[in-house]
Amino acid sequence: MSRSVKLVVGLFSQVSVGAVLFYAGVQKAFFAGAAGFFKDLGNYQLPFLQAPWDEMIAFGLPWLEIIVGLCLIADFCRAGAGVCAFVLSTVFLAAVSYAWWRGIDLRCGCFGKSIESVYYPTKVASLGLMMAGSALAVLWGWGRGAFYQIRVADGSGSP
């Protein structure tokens, strides 16, 4: 696969994952509110998610998603933001898989307030895509900046 194709795929993955994280964080922080997200976290019934950790996660996670999403979209600290996005996606996948395994009728709150139950196969697949997109953003978008690299790879910019 050519270098410019890898860079375009990496940039697309980077912006897509960034947009999803930014949207999810904004929905939780501004529309669902921390109290609503706190309730949604309780739906997972994770044994280690007890006070005060549940409250810290409910208040902090939406802002972390917003910051990581903005960094990926703006091509700022891409490696760190991409690794953060990968770790977040992995933790989300583990939590959803745990709820699925326990047979919990989950309303996850991934994008703010949710009234519908999660269809687990679709949720697991979408989180897998988020993990893959995060990995591609880090591995194929590495360097001085993806926009600059695409120009150089195509010969339209200076090396």
C-alpha positions as CSV (number, residue, x, y, z in Angstrom):
1,M,0.0,0.0,0.0
2,S,1.4,3.4,-1.0
3,R,2.4,5.9,1.6
4,S,-0.2,8.5,0.5
5,V,-3.0,5.9,0.8
6,K,-1.8,5.0,4.3
7,L,-1.7,8.7,5.3
8,V,-5.2,9.3,3.9
9,V,-6.6,6.3,5.7
10,G,-4.8,7.3,8.9
11,L,-6.1,10.8,8.6
12,F,-9.7,9.6,8.0
13,S,-9.5,7.3,11.0
14,Q,-8.0,10.0,13.1
15,V,-10.7,12.6,12.3
16,S,-13.5,10.0,12.5
17,V,-12.5,8.7,15.9
18,G,-12.0,12.2,17.1
19,A,-15.4,13.3,15.9
20,V,-17.1,10.3,17.6
21,L,-15.3,11.0,20.9
22,F,-16.0,14.7,20.7
23,Y,-19.7,14.2,20.0
24,A,-20.0,11.6,22.8
25,G,-18.3,13.8,25.3
26,V,-20.4,16.8,24.4
27,Q,-23.6,14.8,24.7
28,K,-22.6,13.6,28.1
29,A,-21.2,16.8,29.5
30,F,-23.8,19.3,28.2
31,F,-27.0,17.4,27.4
32,A,-27.2,14.3,29.7
33,G,-25.4,15.9,32.5
34,A,-23.0,14.3,35.0
35,A,-26.0,13.1,37.1
36,G,-27.5,11.3,34.1
37,F,-24.2,9.8,33.1
38,F,-23.6,8.7,36.7
39,K,-26.9,6.8,36.6
40,D,-25.9,5.2,33.3
41,L,-22.6,4.1,34.7
42,G,-24.4,2.3,37.5
43,N,-26.3,0.2,34.9
44,Y,-23.0,-1.6,34.0
45,Q,-22.9,-3.1,37.5
46,L,-19.1,-3.2,37.5
47,P,-17.8,-4.6,40.8
48,F,-14.9,-2.1,41.0
49,L,-17.0,0.9,40.1
50,Q,-17.8,2.1,43.6
51,A,-17.7,5.5,45.3
52,P,-15.8,7.7,44.9
53,W,-14.5,6.3,41.5
54,D,-18.0,6.3,39.9
55,E,-18.5,10.0,40.6
56,M,-15.0,10.9,39.3
57,I,-15.6,8.9,36.1
58,A,-19.0,10.4,35.6
59,F,-17.6,14.0,35.9
60,G,-14.2,13.5,34.2
61,L,-14.8,11.0,31.4
62,P,-16.9,13.3,29.2
63,W,-14.2,16.0,29.4
64,L,-11.5,13.5,28.6
65,E,-13.5,12.4,25.5
66,I,-13.9,16.1,24.4
67,I,-10.2,16.8,24.8
68,V,-9.0,13.6,23.1
69,G,-11.5,14.2,20.3
70,L,-10.4,17.7,19.7
71,C,-6.8,16.7,19.7
72,L,-7.4,14.1,17.1
73,I,-9.5,16.4,14.9
74,A,-7.0,19.3,15.2
75,D,-4.0,16.9,14.6
76,F,-2.5,18.0,18.0
77,C,-0.6,15.5,20.0
78,R,-1.9,12.8,17.7
79,A,0.2,9.9,19.1
80,G,-0.9,10.6,22.7
81,A,-4.5,11.3,21.7
82,G,-4.6,8.2,19.5
83,V,-3.3,6.0,22.3
84,C,-5.8,7.5,24.7
85,A,-8.6,6.9,22.2
86,F,-7.5,3.2,21.9
87,V,-7.4,2.8,25.7
88,L,-10.8,4.4,26.1
89,S,-12.3,2.1,23.4
90,T,-10.7,-0.9,24.9
91,V,-12.1,-0.1,28.4
92,F,-15.6,0.7,26.9
93,L,-15.4,-2.7,25.0
94,A,-14.5,-4.5,28.2
95,A,-17.4,-2.9,30.1
96,V,-19.9,-3.6,27.4
97,S,-18.7,-7.2,27.1
98,Y,-18.9,-7.7,30.9
99,A,-22.5,-6.4,30.8
100,W,-23.4,-8.7,27.9
101,W,-21.8,-11.7,29.6
102,R,-23.8,-11.0,32.8
103,G,-27.0,-10.6,30.7
104,I,-27.7,-7.1,31.8
105,D,-30.4,-5.1,30.0
106,L,-28.1,-2.2,29.4
107,R,-28.8,1.4,28.5
108,C,-25.2,2.5,28.1
109,G,-25.3,6.3,27.9
110,C,-22.5,6.3,25.3
111,F,-23.9,9.3,23.5
112,G,-25.8,10.9,26.4
113,K,-29.2,9.8,27.7
114,S,-30.4,6.5,26.2
115,I,-33.9,5.0,26.5
116,E,-33.2,2.0,24.2
117,S,-31.5,-1.2,25.3
118,V,-28.1,-1.9,23.7
119,Y,-28.0,-4.5,20.9
120,Y,-24.7,-6.0,22.0
121,P,-23.3,-7.4,18.7
122,T,-23.6,-4.0,17.1
123,K,-22.1,-2.2,20.1
124,V,-19.2,-4.6,20.3
125,A,-18.6,-4.2,16.5
126,S,-18.7,-0.4,16.7
127,L,-16.2,-0.4,19.6
128,G,-13.9,-2.7,17.7
129,L,-14.0,-0.3,14.8
130,M,-13.1,2.5,17.2
131,M,-10.1,0.5,18.4
132,A,-9.0,-0.2,14.8
133,G,-9.5,3.5,13.8
134,S,-7.5,4.6,16.9
135,A,-4.7,2.2,16.0
136,L,-4.6,3.3,12.3
137,A,-4.6,7.0,13.4
138,V,-1.5,6.3,15.5
139,L,0.4,3.9,13.2
140,W,-0.3,5.4,9.8
141,G,-0.7,9.1,10.8
142,W,2.6,9.3,12.7
143,G,4.9,12.3,11.8
144,R,4.9,16.0,11.4
145,G,1.2,16.2,10.6
146,A,-0.9,14.2,8.3
147,F,-1.9,17.1,6.0
148,Y,1.7,18.0,5.4
149,Q,2.7,14.3,4.8
150,I,0.0,13.8,2.2
151,R,1.3,16.8,0.3
152,V,4.9,15.5,0.4
153,A,3.9,12.0,-0.5
154,D,1.9,13.2,-3.6
155,G,4.8,15.4,-4.6
156,S,2.8,18.7,-4.2
157,G,4.9,19.9,-1.2
158,S,8.5,20.1,-0.3
159,P,10.1,17.3,1.8
